[in-house]
């Protein structure tokens, strides 16, 4: 009885190999967490740079305005 079940299993895997391989491909795509962390880090770096430029422009405009008023 055990030999019959083994033979039956091997016949099924030989007859339907594409269906068995298709089931393996159904797993969700994997994402590399390092790429996502790098993306977040670059976004924060860009945001920090923009805020520094904005603060610098504000200070420069205050200095120019103070120079003109005095």
PDB file of N, CA, C, O and CB in Angstrom:
ATOM      1  N   UNK A   1       0.815  -1.183   0.000  1.00  0.00           N
ATOM      2  CA  UNK A   1       0.000   0.000   0.000  1.00  0.00           C
ATOM      3  C   UNK A   1       0.867   1.258   0.000  1.00  0.00           C
ATOM      4  O   UNK A   1       0.528   2.226  -0.681  1.00  0.00           O
ATOM      5  CB  UNK A   1      -0.932  -0.008   1.196  1.00  0.00           C
ATOM      6  N   UNK A   2       1.947   1.274   0.723  1.00  0.00           N
ATOM      7  CA  UNK A   2       2.803   2.456   0.752  1.00  0.00           C
ATOM      8  C   UNK A   2       3.527   2.640  -0.570  1.00  0.00           C
ATOM      9  O   UNK A   2       3.787   3.773  -0.975  1.00  0.00           O
ATOM     10  CB  UNK A   2       3.812   2.356   1.891  1.00  0.00           C
ATOM     11  N   UNK A   3       3.852   1.569  -1.241  1.00  0.00           N
ATOM     12  CA  UNK A   3       4.520   1.684  -2.543  1.00  0.00           C
ATOM     13  C   UNK A   3       3.568   2.280  -3.567  1.00  0.00           C
ATOM     14  O   UNK A   3       3.972   3.075  -4.415  1.00  0.00           O
ATOM     15  CB  UNK A   3       5.030   0.306  -3.025  1.00  0.00           C
ATOM     16  N   UNK A   4       2.304   1.892  -3.483  1.00  0.00           N
ATOM     17  CA  UNK A   4       1.319   2.437  -4.411  1.00  0.00           C
ATOM     18  C   UNK A   4       1.151   3.947  -4.222  1.00  0.00           C
ATOM     19  O   UNK A   4       1.035   4.682  -5.202  1.00  0.00           O
ATOM     20  CB  UNK A   4      -0.027   1.731  -4.226  1.00  0.00           C
ATOM     21  N   UNK A   5       1.138   4.406  -2.992  1.00  0.00           N
ATOM     22  CA  UNK A   5       0.977   5.836  -2.760  1.00  0.00           C
ATOM     23  C   UNK A   5       2.201   6.611  -3.226  1.00  0.00           C
ATOM     24  O   UNK A   5       2.065   7.721  -3.739  1.00  0.00           O
ATOM     25  CB  UNK A   5       0.716   6.107  -1.283  1.00  0.00           C
ATOM     26  N   UNK A   6       3.392   6.047  -3.058  1.00  0.00           N
ATOM     27  CA  UNK A   6       4.601   6.711  -3.543  1.00  0.00           C
ATOM     28  C   UNK A   6       4.602   6.780  -5.061  1.00  0.00           C
ATOM     29  O   UNK A   6       4.956   7.809  -5.636  1.00  0.00           O
ATOM     30  CB  UNK A   6       5.855   5.981  -3.046  1.00  0.00           C
ATOM     31  N   UNK A   7       4.212   5.700  -5.706  1.00  0.00           N
ATOM     32  CA  UNK A   7       4.152   5.701  -7.164  1.00  0.00           C
ATOM     33  C   UNK A   7       3.128   6.706  -7.667  1.00  0.00           C
ATOM     34  O   UNK A   7       3.362   7.387  -8.666  1.00  0.00           O
ATOM     35  CB  UNK A   7       3.818   4.305  -7.685  1.00  0.00           C
ATOM     36  N   UNK A   8       2.022   6.800  -6.997  1.00  0.00           N
ATOM     37  CA  UNK A   8       0.970   7.730  -7.396  1.00  0.00           C
ATOM     38  C   UNK A   8       1.445   9.180  -7.254  1.00  0.00           C
ATOM     39  O   UNK A   8       1.146  10.016  -8.107  1.00  0.00           O
ATOM     40  CB  UNK A   8      -0.299   7.498  -6.554  1.00  0.00           C
ATOM     41  N   UNK A   9       2.169   9.473  -6.200  1.00  0.00           N
ATOM     42  CA  UNK A   9       2.692  10.819  -5.978  1.00  0.00           C
ATOM     43  C   UNK A   9       3.699  11.197  -7.052  1.00  0.00           C
ATOM     44  O   UNK A   9       3.670  12.320  -7.554  1.00  0.00           O
ATOM     45  CB  UNK A   9       3.336  10.921  -4.596  1.00  0.00           C
ATOM     46  N   UNK A  10       4.573  10.297  -7.408  1.00  0.00           N
ATOM     47  CA  UNK A  10       5.566  10.603  -8.434  1.00  0.00           C
ATOM     48  C   UNK A  10       4.911  10.781  -9.792  1.00  0.00           C
ATOM     49  O   UNK A  10       5.373  11.594 -10.593  1.00  0.00           O
ATOM     50  CB  UNK A  10       6.621   9.504  -8.501  1.00  0.00           C
ATOM     51  N   UNK A  11       3.844  10.040 -10.072  1.00  0.00           N
ATOM     52  CA  UNK A  11       3.130  10.199 -11.338  1.00  0.00           C
ATOM     53  C   UNK A  11       2.455  11.559 -11.386  1.00  0.00           C
ATOM     54  O   UNK A  11       2.472  12.218 -12.426  1.00  0.00           O
ATOM     55  CB  UNK A  11       2.091   9.076 -11.529  1.00  0.00           C
ATOM     56  N   UNK A  12       1.868  11.985 -10.294  1.00  0.00           N
ATOM     57  CA  UNK A  12       1.200  13.284 -10.253  1.00  0.00           C
ATOM     58  C   UNK A  12       2.203  14.409 -10.465  1.00  0.00           C
ATOM     59  O   UNK A  12       1.922  15.356 -11.200  1.00  0.00           O
ATOM     60  CB  UNK A  12       0.466  13.471  -8.918  1.00  0.00           C
ATOM     61  N   UNK A  13       3.358  14.320  -9.837  1.00  0.00           N
ATOM     62  CA  UNK A  13       4.351  15.378  -9.995  1.00  0.00           C
ATOM     63  C   UNK A  13       4.954  15.381 -11.392  1.00  0.00           C
ATOM     64  O   UNK A  13       5.397  16.428 -11.865  1.00  0.00           O
ATOM     65  CB  UNK A  13       5.450  15.224  -8.960  1.00  0.00           C
ATOM     66  N   UNK A  14       4.982  14.243 -12.057  1.00  0.00           N
ATOM     67  CA  UNK A  14       5.487  14.204 -13.426  1.00  0.00           C
ATOM     68  C   UNK A  14       4.459  14.733 -14.412  1.00  0.00           C
ATOM     69  O   UNK A  14       4.821  15.373 -15.399  1.00  0.00           O
ATOM     70  CB  UNK A  14       5.886  12.785 -13.801  1.00  0.00           C
ATOM     71  N   UNK A  15       3.182  14.473 -14.159  1.00  0.00           N
ATOM     72  CA  UNK A  15       2.130  14.875 -15.078  1.00  0.00           C
ATOM     73  C   UNK A  15       1.845  16.371 -14.965  1.00  0.00           C
ATOM     74  O   UNK A  15       1.598  17.021 -15.980  1.00  0.00           O
ATOM     75  CB  UNK A  15       0.859  14.073 -14.810  1.00  0.00           C
ATOM     76  N   UNK A  16       1.873  16.927 -13.763  1.00  0.00           N
ATOM     77  CA  UNK A  16       1.515  18.326 -13.532  1.00  0.00           C
ATOM     78  C   UNK A  16       2.672  19.152 -12.957  1.00  0.00           C
ATOM     79  O   UNK A  16       2.499  19.784 -11.915  1.00  0.00           O
ATOM     80  CB  UNK A  16       0.329  18.398 -12.596  1.00  0.00           C
ATOM     81  N   UNK A  17       3.836  19.168 -13.598  1.00  0.00           N
ATOM     82  CA  UNK A  17       4.944  19.956 -13.012  1.00  0.00           C
ATOM     83  C   UNK A  17       4.705  21.458 -13.088  1.00  0.00           C
ATOM     84  O   UNK A  17       5.150  22.197 -12.211  1.00  0.00           O
ATOM     85  CB  UNK A  17       6.250  19.624 -13.716  1.00  0.00           C
ATOM     86  N   UNK A  18       4.003  21.924 -14.135  1.00  0.00           N
ATOM     87  CA  UNK A  18       3.790  23.364 -14.266  1.00  0.00           C
ATOM     88  C   UNK A  18       2.821  23.889 -13.211  1.00  0.00           C
ATOM     89  O   UNK A  18       2.959  25.030 -12.771  1.00  0.00           O
ATOM     90  CB  UNK A  18       3.268  23.694 -15.658  1.00  0.00           C
ATOM     91  N   UNK A  19       1.855  23.092 -12.800  1.00  0.00           N
ATOM     92  CA  UNK A  19       0.933  23.531 -11.762  1.00  0.00           C
ATOM     93  C   UNK A  19       1.630  23.592 -10.410  1.00  0.00           C
ATOM     94  O   UNK A  19       1.355  24.484  -9.608  1.00  0.00           O
ATOM     95  CB  UNK A  19      -0.276  22.600 -11.692  1.00  0.00           C
ATOM     96  N   UNK A  20       2.519  22.662 -10.157  1.00  0.00           N
ATOM     97  CA  UNK A  20       3.250  22.656  -8.892  1.00  0.00           C
ATOM     98  C   UNK A  20       4.200  23.851  -8.835  1.00  0.00           C
ATOM     99  O   UNK A  20       4.313  24.504  -7.798  1.00  0.00           O
ATOM    100  CB  UNK A  20       4.033  21.331  -8.716  1.00  0.00           C
ATOM    101  N   UNK A  21       4.882  24.138  -9.945  1.00  0.00           N
ATOM    102  CA  UNK A  21       5.794  25.285  -9.952  1.00  0.00           C
ATOM    103  C   UNK A  21       5.028  26.602  -9.891  1.00  0.00           C
ATOM    104  O   UNK A  21       5.532  27.578  -9.337  1.00  0.00           O
ATOM    105  CB  UNK A  21       6.680  25.253 -11.202  1.00  0.00           C
ATOM    106  N   UNK A  22       3.822  26.648 -10.448  1.00  0.00           N
ATOM    107  CA  UNK A  22       3.020  27.873 -10.403  1.00  0.00           C
ATOM    108  C   UNK A  22       2.589  28.180  -8.978  1.00  0.00           C
ATOM    109  O   UNK A  22       2.484  29.349  -8.605  1.00  0.00           O
ATOM    110  CB  UNK A  22       1.790  27.748 -11.312  1.00  0.00           C
ATOM    111  N   UNK A  23       2.340  27.166  -8.187  1.00  0.00           N
ATOM    112  CA  UNK A  23       1.956  27.390  -6.796  1.00  0.00           C
ATOM    113  C   UNK A  23       3.114  27.983  -6.003  1.00  0.00           C
ATOM    114  O   UNK A  23       2.886  28.753  -5.070  1.00  0.00           O
ATOM    115  CB  UNK A  23       1.490  26.081  -6.151  1.00  0.00           C
ATOM    116  N   UNK A  24       4.321  27.648  -6.349  1.00  0.00           N
ATOM    117  CA  UNK A  24       5.482  28.197  -5.651  1.00  0.00           C
ATOM    118  C   UNK A  24       5.659  29.672  -5.969  1.00  0.00           C
ATOM    119  O   UNK A  24       6.180  30.422  -5.143  1.00  0.00           O
ATOM    120  CB  UNK A  24       6.748  27.424  -6.025  1.00  0.00           C
ATOM    121  N   UNK A  25       5.232  30.103  -7.157  1.00  0.00           N
ATOM    122  CA  UNK A  25       5.389  31.490  -7.574  1.00  0.00           C
ATOM    123  C   UNK A  25       4.327  32.410  -6.976  1.00  0.00           C
ATOM    124  O   UNK A  25       4.404  33.622  -7.173  1.00  0.00           O
ATOM    125  CB  UNK A  25       5.346  31.577  -9.077  1.00  0.00           C
ATOM    126  N   UNK A  26       3.359  31.890  -6.267  1.00  0.00           N
ATOM    127  CA  UNK A  26       2.294  32.713  -5.711  1.00  0.00           C
ATOM    128  C   UNK A  26       2.702  33.454  -4.450  1.00  0.00           C
ATOM    129  O   UNK A  26       1.930  34.267  -3.943  1.00  0.00           O
ATOM    130  CB  UNK A  26       1.105  31.866  -5.422  1.00  0.00           C
ATOM    131  N   UNK A  27       3.887  33.196  -3.935  1.00  0.00           N
ATOM    132  CA  UNK A  27       4.321  33.881  -2.725  1.00  0.00           C
ATOM    133  C   UNK A  27       4.481  35.375  -3.018  1.00  0.00           C
ATOM    134  O   UNK A  27       4.831  35.744  -4.139  1.00  0.00           O
ATOM    135  CB  UNK A  27       5.652  33.275  -2.194  1.00  0.00           C
ATOM    136  N   UNK A  28       4.230  36.240  -2.030  1.00  0.00           N
ATOM    137  CA  UNK A  28       4.325  37.685  -2.261  1.00  0.00           C
ATOM    138  C   UNK A  28       5.772  38.104  -2.520  1.00  0.00           C
ATOM    139  O   UNK A  28       6.718  37.453  -2.076  1.00  0.00           O
ATOM    140  CB  UNK A  28       3.758  38.460  -1.057  1.00  0.00           C
ATOM    141  N   UNK A  29       5.913  39.195  -3.242  1.00  0.00           N
ATOM    142  CA  UNK A  29       7.248  39.711  -3.533  1.00  0.00           C
ATOM    143  C   UNK A  29       7.914  40.185  -2.257  1.00  0.00           C
ATOM    144  O   UNK A  29       7.271  40.772  -1.386  1.00  0.00           O
ATOM    145  CB  UNK A  29       7.183  40.854  -4.556  1.00  0.00           C
ATOM    146  N   UNK A  30       9.185  39.927  -2.156  1.00  0.00           N
ATOM    147  CA  UNK A  30       9.928  40.350  -0.972  1.00  0.00           C
ATOM    148  C   UNK A  30      10.518  41.732  -1.215  1.00  0.00           C
ATOM    149  O   UNK A  30      10.860  42.089  -2.343  1.00  0.00           O
ATOM    150  CB  UNK A  30      11.045  39.331  -0.620  1.00  0.00           C
ATOM    151  N   UNK A  31      10.629  42.497  -0.144  1.00  0.00           N
ATOM    152  CA  UNK A  31      11.146  43.856  -0.231  1.00  0.00           C
ATOM    153  C   UNK A  31      12.406  43.929   0.620  1.00  0.00           C
ATOM    154  O   UNK A  31      12.446  43.422   1.741  1.00  0.00           O
ATOM    155  CB  UNK A  31      10.080  44.909   0.235  1.00  0.00           C
ATOM    156  N   UNK A  32      13.417  44.559   0.078  1.00  0.00           N
ATOM    157  CA  UNK A  32      14.655  44.749   0.815  1.00  0.00           C
ATOM    158  C   UNK A  32      14.485  45.945   1.748  1.00  0.00           C
ATOM    159  O   UNK A  32      14.284  47.070   1.291  1.00  0.00           O
ATOM    160  CB  UNK A  32      15.859  44.956  -0.153  1.00  0.00           C
ATOM    161  N   UNK A  33      14.566  45.701   3.047  1.00  0.00           N
ATOM    162  CA  UNK A  33      14.325  46.749   4.039  1.00  0.00           C
ATOM    163  C   UNK A  33      15.414  47.821   3.992  1.00  0.00           C
ATOM    164  O   UNK A  33      15.152  48.977   4.324  1.00  0.00           O
ATOM    165  CB  UNK A  33      14.248  46.141   5.442  1.00  0.00           C
ATOM    166  N   UNK A  34      16.626  47.455   3.587  1.00  0.00           N
ATOM    167  CA  UNK A  34      17.705  48.433   3.513  1.00  0.00           C
ATOM    168  C   UNK A  34      17.416  49.492   2.456  1.00  0.00           C
ATOM    169  O   UNK A  34      17.753  50.662   2.638  1.00  0.00           O
ATOM    170  CB  UNK A  34      19.030  47.738   3.212  1.00  0.00           C
ATOM    171  N   UNK A  35      16.798  49.089   1.361  1.00  0.00           N
ATOM    172  CA  UNK A  35      16.443  50.045   0.308  1.00  0.00           C
ATOM    173  C   UNK A  35      15.408  51.028   0.837  1.00  0.00           C
ATOM    174  O   UNK A  35      15.495  52.227   0.571  1.00  0.00           O
ATOM    175  CB  UNK A  35      15.903  49.311  -0.949  1.00  0.00           C
ATOM    176  N   UNK A  36      14.433  50.528   1.581  1.00  0.00           N
ATOM    177  CA  UNK A  36      13.399  51.409   2.136  1.00  0.00           C
ATOM    178  C   UNK A  36      13.985  52.364   3.169  1.00  0.00           C
ATOM    179  O   UNK A  36      13.628  53.542   3.198  1.00  0.00           O
ATOM    180  CB  UNK A  36      12.274  50.582   2.769  1.00  0.00           C
ATOM    181  N   UNK A  37      14.879  51.866   4.012  1.00  0.00           N
ATOM    182  CA  UNK A  37      15.526  52.732   5.005  1.00  0.00           C
ATOM    183  C   UNK A  37      16.347  53.818   4.328  1.00  0.00           C
ATOM    184  O   UNK A  37      16.357  54.968   4.768  1.00  0.00           O
ATOM    185  CB  UNK A  37      16.419  51.907   5.940  1.00  0.00           C
ATOM    186  N   UNK A  38      17.036  53.447   3.254  1.00  0.00           N
ATOM    187  CA  UNK A  38      17.846  54.421   2.523  1.00  0.00           C
ATOM    188  C   UNK A  38      16.964  55.494   1.902  1.00  0.00           C
ATOM    189  O   UNK A  38      17.320  56.672   1.897  1.00  0.00           O
ATOM    190  CB  UNK A  38      18.679  53.725   1.436  1.00  0.00           C
ATOM    191  N   UNK A  39      15.820  55.088   1.381  1.00  0.00           N
ATOM    192  CA  UNK A  39      14.879  56.034   0.783  1.00  0.00           C
ATOM    193  C   UNK A  39      14.355  57.022   1.822  1.00  0.00           C
ATOM    194  O   UNK A  39      14.255  58.220   1.555  1.00  0.00           O
ATOM    195  CB  UNK A  39      13.711  55.284   0.135  1.00  0.00           C
ATOM    196  N   UNK A  40      14.022  56.514   3.005  1.00  0.00           N
ATOM    197  CA  UNK A  40      13.527  57.380   4.087  1.00  0.00           C
ATOM    198  C   UNK A  40      14.622  58.330   4.544  1.00  0.00           C
ATOM    199  O   UNK A  40      14.364  59.510   4.782  1.00  0.00           O
ATOM    200  CB  UNK A  40      13.021  56.536   5.280  1.00  0.00           C
ATOM    201  N   UNK A  41      15.851  57.818   4.668  1.00  0.00           N
ATOM    202  CA  UNK A  41      16.975  58.649   5.083  1.00  0.00           C
ATOM    203  C   UNK A  41      17.240  59.768   4.083  1.00  0.00           C
ATOM    204  O   UNK A  41      17.504  60.903   4.478  1.00  0.00           O
ATOM    205  CB  UNK A  41      18.223  57.799   5.254  1.00  0.00           C
ATOM    206  N   UNK A  42      17.171  59.451   2.780  1.00  0.00           N
ATOM    207  CA  UNK A  42      17.379  60.476   1.757  1.00  0.00           C
ATOM    208  C   UNK A  42      16.271  61.529   1.799  1.00  0.00           C
ATOM    209  O   UNK A  42      16.529  62.715   1.596  1.00  0.00           O
ATOM    210  CB  UNK A  42      17.443  59.834   0.363  1.00  0.00           C
ATOM    211  N   UNK A  43      15.052  61.097   2.061  1.00  0.00           N
ATOM    212  CA  UNK A  43      13.932  62.043   2.144  1.00  0.00           C
ATOM    213  C   UNK A  43      14.104  62.983   3.334  1.00  0.00           C
ATOM    214  O   UNK A  43      13.866  64.186   3.221  1.00  0.00           O
ATOM    215  CB  UNK A  43      12.591  61.286   2.256  1.00  0.00           C
ATOM    216  N   UNK A  44      14.517  62.432   4.472  1.00  0.00           N
ATOM    217  CA  UNK A  44      14.751  63.278   5.651  1.00  0.00           C
ATOM    218  C   UNK A  44      15.895  64.249   5.403  1.00  0.00           C
ATOM    219  O   UNK A  44      15.835  65.409   5.811  1.00  0.00           O
ATOM    220  CB  UNK A  44      15.055  62.414   6.887  1.00  0.00           C
ATOM    221  N   UNK A  45      16.941  63.767   4.729  1.00  0.00           N
ATOM    222  CA  UNK A  45      18.091  64.623   4.437  1.00  0.00           C
ATOM    223  C   UNK A  45      17.675  65.784   3.523  1.00  0.00           C
ATOM    224  O   UNK A  45      18.102  66.921   3.724  1.00  0.00           O
ATOM    225  CB  UNK A  45      19.227  63.799   3.780  1.00  0.00           C
ATOM    226  N   UNK A  46      16.852  65.493   2.532  1.00  0.00           N
ATOM    227  CA  UNK A  46      16.370  66.531   1.625  1.00  0.00           C
ATOM    228  C   UNK A  46      15.499  67.533   2.366  1.00  0.00           C
ATOM    229  O   UNK A  46      15.601  68.740   2.144  1.00  0.00           O
ATOM    230  CB  UNK A  46      15.588  65.909   0.464  1.00  0.00           C
ATOM    231  N   UNK A  47      14.641  67.029   3.247  1.00  0.00           N
ATOM    232  CA  UNK A  47      13.759  67.897   4.020  1.00  0.00           C
ATOM    233  C   UNK A  47      14.565  68.803   4.954  1.00  0.00           C
ATOM    234  O   UNK A  47      14.258  69.987   5.095  1.00  0.00           O
ATOM    235  CB  UNK A  47      12.758  67.056   4.828  1.00  0.00           C
ATOM    236  N   UNK A  48      15.591  68.245   5.585  1.00  0.00           N
ATOM    237  CA  UNK A  48      16.445  69.019   6.482  1.00  0.00           C
ATOM    238  C   UNK A  48      17.187  70.111   5.712  1.00  0.00           C
ATOM    239  O   UNK A  48      17.323  71.233   6.199  1.00  0.00           O
ATOM    240  CB  UNK A  48      17.448  68.097   7.198  1.00  0.00           C
ATOM    241  N   UNK A  49      17.666  69.782   4.512  1.00  0.00           N
ATOM    242  CA  UNK A  49      18.368  70.752   3.679  1.00  0.00           C
ATOM    243  C   UNK A  49      17.449  71.903   3.298  1.00  0.00           C
ATOM    244  O   UNK A  49      17.849  73.066   3.346  1.00  0.00           O
ATOM    245  CB  UNK A  49      18.919  70.078   2.423  1.00  0.00           C
ATOM    246  N   UNK A  50      16.214  71.576   2.918  1.00  0.00           N
ATOM    247  CA  UNK A  50      15.260  72.613   2.534  1.00  0.00           C
ATOM    248  C   UNK A  50      14.917  73.519   3.710  1.00  0.00           C
ATOM    249  O   UNK A  50      14.781  74.730   3.542  1.00  0.00           O
ATOM    250  CB  UNK A  50      13.991  71.982   1.977  1.00  0.00           C
ATOM    251  N   UNK A  51      14.779  72.939   4.893  1.00  0.00           N
ATOM    252  CA  UNK A  51      14.465  73.770   6.057  1.00  0.00           C
ATOM    253  C   UNK A  51      15.643  74.675   6.421  1.00  0.00           C
ATOM    254  O   UNK A  51      15.440  75.806   6.865  1.00  0.00           O
ATOM    255  CB  UNK A  51      14.087  72.886   7.258  1.00  0.00           C
ATOM    256  N   UNK A  52      16.857  74.192   6.239  1.00  0.00           N
ATOM    257  CA  UNK A  52      18.035  75.036   6.514  1.00  0.00           C
ATOM    258  C   UNK A  52      18.124  76.187   5.515  1.00  0.00           C
ATOM    259  O   UNK A  52      18.451  77.312   5.893  1.00  0.00           O
ATOM    260  CB  UNK A  52      19.332  74.194   6.464  1.00  0.00           C
ATOM    261  N   UNK A  53      17.841  75.918   4.263  1.00  0.00           N
ATOM    262  CA  UNK A  53      17.859  76.974   3.247  1.00  0.00           C
ATOM    263  C   UNK A  53      16.800  78.018   3.572  1.00  0.00           C
ATOM    264  O   UNK A  53      17.059  79.218   3.474  1.00  0.00           O
ATOM    265  CB  UNK A  53      17.624  76.386   1.832  1.00  0.00           C
ATOM    266  N   UNK A  54      15.620  77.575   3.954  1.00  0.00           N
ATOM    267  CA  UNK A  54      14.537  78.499   4.302  1.00  0.00           C
ATOM    268  C   UNK A  54      14.920  79.363   5.503  1.00  0.00           C
ATOM    269  O   UNK A  54      14.676  80.570   5.500  1.00  0.00           O
ATOM    270  CB  UNK A  54      13.244  77.721   4.603  1.00  0.00           C
ATOM    271  N   UNK A  55      15.513  78.756   6.521  1.00  0.00           N
ATOM    272  CA  UNK A  55      15.930  79.501   7.709  1.00  0.00           C
ATOM    273  C   UNK A  55      17.049  80.479   7.362  1.00  0.00           C
ATOM    274  O   UNK A  55      17.079  81.592   7.886  1.00  0.00           O
ATOM    275  CB  UNK A  55      16.391  78.536   8.819  1.00  0.00           C
ATOM    276  N   UNK A  56      17.951  80.083   6.500  1.00  0.00           N
ATOM    277  CA  UNK A  56      19.040  80.970   6.065  1.00  0.00           C
ATOM    278  C   UNK A  56      18.510  82.168   5.293  1.00  0.00           C
ATOM    279  O   UNK A  56      18.973  83.292   5.485  1.00  0.00           O
ATOM    280  CB  UNK A  56      20.041  80.201   5.202  1.00  0.00           C
ATOM    281  N   UNK A  57      17.547  81.930   4.427  1.00  0.00           N
ATOM    282  CA  UNK A  57      16.946  83.028   3.664  1.00  0.00           C
ATOM    283  C   UNK A  57      16.212  83.991   4.587  1.00  0.00           C
ATOM    284  O   UNK A  57      16.255  85.204   4.382  1.00  0.00           O
ATOM    285  CB  UNK A  57      15.982  82.480   2.599  1.00  0.00           C
ATOM    286  N   UNK A  58      15.538  83.458   5.602  1.00  0.00           N
ATOM    287  CA  UNK A  58      14.834  84.302   6.558  1.00  0.00           C
ATOM    288  C   UNK A  58      15.821  85.178   7.331  1.00  0.00           C
ATOM    289  O   UNK A  58      15.601  86.380   7.477  1.00  0.00           O
ATOM    290  CB  UNK A  58      14.009  83.441   7.528  1.00  0.00           C
ATOM    291  N   UNK A  59      16.902  84.582   7.822  1.00  0.00           N
ATOM    292  CA  UNK A  59      17.914  85.348   8.568  1.00  0.00           C
ATOM    293  C   UNK A  59      18.582  86.392   7.677  1.00  0.00           C
ATOM    294  O   UNK A  59      18.837  87.513   8.116  1.00  0.00           O
ATOM    295  CB  UNK A  59      18.979  84.403   9.156  1.00  0.00           C
ATOM    296  N   UNK A  60      18.864  86.026   6.430  1.00  0.00           N
ATOM    297  CA  UNK A  60      19.493  86.967   5.501  1.00  0.00           C
ATOM    298  C   UNK A  60      18.562  88.137   5.204  1.00  0.00           C
ATOM    299  O   UNK A  60      18.999  89.286   5.146  1.00  0.00           O
ATOM    300  CB  UNK A  60      19.884  86.256   4.195  1.00  0.00           C
ATOM    301  N   UNK A  61      17.286  87.844   5.016  1.00  0.00           N
ATOM    302  CA  UNK A  61      16.342  88.937   4.742  1.00  0.00           C
ATOM    303  C   UNK A  61      16.179  89.841   5.961  1.00  0.00           C
ATOM    304  O   UNK A  61      16.024  91.051   5.801  1.00  0.00           O
ATOM    305  CB  UNK A  61      14.972  88.373   4.319  1.00  0.00           C
ATOM    306  N   UNK A  62      16.211  89.286   7.179  1.00  0.00           N
ATOM    307  CA  UNK A  62      16.165  90.109   8.392  1.00  0.00           C
ATOM    308  C   UNK A  62      17.401  90.998   8.494  1.00  0.00           C
ATOM    309  O   UNK A  62      17.303  92.163   8.878  1.00  0.00           O
ATOM    310  CB  UNK A  62      16.050  89.219   9.643  1.00  0.00           C
ATOM    311  N   UNK A  63      18.562  90.446   8.149  1.00  0.00           N
ATOM    312  CA  UNK A  63      19.798  91.225   8.214  1.00  0.00           C
ATOM    313  C   UNK A  63      19.768  92.368   7.200  1.00  0.00           C
ATOM    314  O   UNK A  63      20.163  93.490   7.517  1.00  0.00           O
ATOM    315  CB  UNK A  63      21.020  90.321   7.961  1.00  0.00           C
ATOM    316  N   UNK A  64      19.305  92.090   5.996  1.00  0.00           N
ATOM    317  CA  UNK A  64      19.231  93.131   4.966  1.00  0.00           C
ATOM    318  C   UNK A  64      18.212  94.199   5.365  1.00  0.00           C
ATOM    319  O   UNK A  64      18.462  95.394   5.210  1.00  0.00           O
ATOM    320  CB  UNK A  64      18.856  92.515   3.592  1.00  0.00           C
ATOM    321  N   UNK A  65      17.077  93.765   5.874  1.00  0.00           N
ATOM    322  CA  UNK A  65      16.053  94.709   6.331  1.00  0.00           C
ATOM    323  C   UNK A  65      16.570  95.556   7.475  1.00  0.00           C
ATOM    324  O   UNK A  65      16.309  96.759   7.506  1.00  0.00           O
ATOM    325  CB  UNK A  65      14.789  93.967   6.762  1.00  0.00           C
ATOM    326  N   UNK A  66      17.299  94.968   8.420  1.00  0.00           N
ATOM    327  CA  UNK A  66      17.882  95.722   9.525  1.00  0.00           C
ATOM    328  C   UNK A  66      18.917  96.709   9.053  1.00  0.00           C
ATOM    329  O   UNK A  66      19.024  97.806   9.603  1.00  0.00           O
ATOM    330  CB  UNK A  66      18.496  94.790  10.528  1.00  0.00           C
ATOM    331  N   UNK A  67      19.680  96.344   8.050  1.00  0.00           N
ATOM    332  CA  UNK A  67      20.707  97.241   7.500  1.00  0.00           C
ATOM    333  C   UNK A  67      20.047  98.439   6.810  1.00  0.00           C
ATOM    334  O   UNK A  67      20.526  99.568   6.925  1.00  0.00           O
ATOM    335  CB  UNK A  67      21.623  96.479   6.499  1.00  0.00           C
ATOM    336  N   UNK A  68      18.965  98.192   6.107  1.00  0.00           N
ATOM    337  CA  UNK A  68      18.279  99.267   5.380  1.00  0.00           C
ATOM    338  C   UNK A  68      17.596 100.227   6.362  1.00  0.00           C
ATOM    339  O   UNK A  68      17.630 101.441   6.161  1.00  0.00           O
ATOM    340  CB  UNK A  68      17.239  98.677   4.393  1.00  0.00           C
ATOM    341  N   UNK A  69      16.982  99.695   7.409  1.00  0.00           N
ATOM    342  CA  UNK A  69      16.245 100.528   8.364  1.00  0.00           C
ATOM    343  C   UNK A  69      17.214 101.393   9.156  1.00  0.00           C
ATOM    344  O   UNK A  69      16.916 102.558   9.420  1.00  0.00           O
ATOM    345  CB  UNK A  69      15.400  99.654   9.320  1.00  0.00           C
ATOM    346  N   UNK A  70      18.344 100.866   9.535  1.00  0.00           N
ATOM    347  CA  UNK A  70      19.284 101.618  10.375  1.00  0.00           C
ATOM    348  C   UNK A  70      20.079 102.507   9.501  1.00  0.00           C
ATOM    349  O   UNK A  70      20.940 103.241   9.986  1.00  0.00           O
ATOM    350  CB  UNK A  70      20.206 100.698  11.187  1.00  0.00           C
TER     351      UNK A  70
END
